Amino acid sequence: MRDLTLIIPTKKEAESLPSFLKEIKDYKCKKFIILQKEDLETKKAIKDIKNIRIIEQINNGYGNALIEGINSVKTKYCCIINADGAMDPGYLDKMRKLCKNKDLVFASRYQKPGGGSDDDTLTTLIGNYFFTFMGNFLFNLKISDILYTYIVGKTSSFKSLKLTNFDFRICVEIPIKAKLRNMSYVCLPSYERNRIAGTKKVNALKDGFLILTEIIKYFFKIKK
C-alpha cells in the first residue's frame, strides 16, 4: 500500500489518535494528520510518533480538513479515515484493491452481509437512512450509507470533485458530485467499531439541517 495516503481528520482526539496510530504503525502507507493549529493537546499526544505528517489547517471544519488533506496528497490513491478509531483499518487492503477499477470505494455500515455499527445512535441511524434514501431517490446514487466518509479513491478522482464544503455537508457532496461526474464507485460492507475515546463531533440537528439543504441545492441545480 505504498501508493496510498491516509487522510486522518482530527479534532481534539488526544485520547484516541495515539492508539489508532499505534494500530496502523505497520501499514506501509503515508499518514497525514489534519488538525487545527490551536489543537495543542492532540499535537502533544502524538509528538513522539514517527512516520506521520502533521498538516495544520488554514481554515476550520471537518470538510476543510478533508479538502486540505486531499490537496496535499501525491500518491496514486488516498483514503479518508477518522482519528477516533471507529473506522476499522482492516478493510483498507480490500478497498484499495477494489479501487483499481473504480474511482471511489465507499465503506458502508448498512450493506449486508458484513455491515454494522457499534457507534451508531438511534438519531444518527434514522438520519442516515433518511438522507441515503433521498440521495438514492433524487440522484439514483445506489449507495447504502451516504454519511459515512470511510472512502478510498484515486487521488486524481478526489481532486477532480473540487470539493467546497468546510463542514459535514462534504459527506453528501462527495457521492453526489461523483454521480454527477459519472464516476465509477462501489460500496463495501464495513463494521464500525466503538470510538476509542471522546464524543462525536457531529451536532445531529444542526448538521442534519445543513446536509438536507446541500442535497436540495444539488437537486435544483441539476433541474436548471
N, C-alpha and C positions, 0 to 999 in steps of 0.2 A: 504493500500500500504506500510505497514511496511517492507515488504520483497523486496522493490525496492530502488535503489540508483540512484539519478540523477547525471550524469556526465556533468558538465557545463563548457565547454572550454571557456576561457575568455582571450581577448587580448585588452587592453585599452578600457574597457567598463564601465568607471566610471559613465557615464551618464545613461546607460541602465540597468546595473546589479542591482542597488538598487531597481529600480521599478519592475524589473522582480522577484526579491527575495521577495518583498512585495506581489506580486500577488500569489506566491506559498507558503507563510508562513504557511498556514494551512494544507498543504499537509503532510500527515503522512508518510514521507519517508526521507531517508538520502539525503543530498545535498552536493556534492563535487564541489568546485570551483577550477578549474585547471588554473593556470596562471604563468607567468614568474616572477621570484624573483624581477626583477627591475621594475615591473609594480606597483609602489608605489601609484600612483593616484587611481587606482582601489581598491587596498587594503585599502587605507584611506577611500574611499567612503563606504565600507561595514564593517568597523571595529566595529560598534556597533550592527550589525545584528547577532542574536543568531541562534543557531541550524544549523550552517553550518560548513563545514570543508574546510579550505584552503590548497591546495596542490601546493607547488611551484615546477615548472617543473625543472627537472635536465637538460633536453635538451630543444630546442625550436621547435616551429611549431604546427600547428593545429593537425596534425596526432599524434605528440608526446604527446600532451595534452590528446587526447583520449586514447592512449596506457597507459600512466601513470595513468589515471583515472581508466580505466578498471582493471589494475593490483592491484589497491588499494581497489576494491570493495569486500565485504564479504557477501552481501545479495544475495538471490537466483536470483534476476532479477536486471538489470540495464538499464538505458536509457540515450542516448546521446541527449542533448537538449541545444541549444546555448544560450549565455548570452544576446543577443540583443533583446529578447522578440518577435522575429518574429515567432518562433515555439509555437503554442498555447498549453499550458499545459492541456487544456480542453479535449484533446484526450488521455491523459495518462491512465485513468482508462480502457477505451476500449482496448487500445493497450496492457496493462498489462494483461487483461483477455484473449485476443486472444493468448497471449504468453504461456498460459498453455499447449497448444497443438502444439506450434511452437517453433523453435529455435530463430527466429528473426521476428519482425514485423516492416516493413518499412512504414513510413508515405509517402504519395505521393501527390504532388501538381497537378499532371496531370491525376489522376484517377477520373473518373466520375461515378456517381454524387457525388458532395461534394468537390472535389479538386479545388484548385485555388491559386492565389498568388497576394498580393498587393505589394510585394517587388521585384518581378522579373523585369528584364530589357529585351529588345529585344535580346541583346547579350547573356545573360545567358539562356534565353528561347530557342534560336536556338541551343546553345551549349549543353544544357541538352537533347533536343530531339535527337541531333546527337549522343551523347555518349550513351544515352539509347538505341537507335537503334542498335549501334554497340554491346553493351552488350547483347542485345536480339538475334541479328543475329549470333554473334560469339560463344556465350556461352549458348544460349537458357535460359536466365535468367528469362524471363517472369516477368519483373519488369517495372514499368511505370515512375520511377523518380530516376535514378541511382546516381545523385549527391546530393540528399537531405539526410543529415545524422541525421534526426529525427528518431531514431531507438530504439525500446525496445527489449530486448532479454534476454535469460537465460545467466547469468554471465558465467557459465561453457562453453557455446557455444561461447561467445565472446572471452574468453581466449583461447579456442582451435584453434581459427583462427590464432593465433601467428602473429599478425599484425606487420608490419615492417616500413611502410612509415610515416615519420615525417611531411610530408606536406599534401596538399589537394589530393594527389593521394590515400589517405586512403579512400576517398569517393567511389572509384570503387573497391579498394582492398577488402572491406568488402563483398559486394554482390558476387563478382567473387569467392572469396575463399569459401564463404558459399555454392555456387553452386558446386564447385569442391569437397567439402567435403560432398556432398549430404545432406546438412541440409534442414530442412523444414522451409519455410518462406512464408509470405503473405504480400500484400500491402494494406494499408488502406487509403482511401481518406482523405486528410487533407488540410485545408485552411491556407496558410501562410499569416501572418499579416505584416504590415509595421514594420520595426525595430523601437525600441523606440527612438534611437538617434544614431549619428555617421554614419560611412560609412562602406560599405562592405570591408572585408579584402582580398577578392579574387582578384587576377590580372587575368582578363579574358584570355588574350593571353598567358601569361607565364604559369599559372596553367592549362589552357586548353591543352597546348602542353605537359606538364608533365602527365596529365591524359591520353592523347592519347598514349603516349609511354608506360604507365602502362598497358593499355588494350592490346596493341600489344605484349608486353612482355609475358603476360599470355597466349595469343593465341598461340604464337610459343612454349611456354613451354609445353602446352598440346599436341602439334603436334609432339613432340620429341618421 
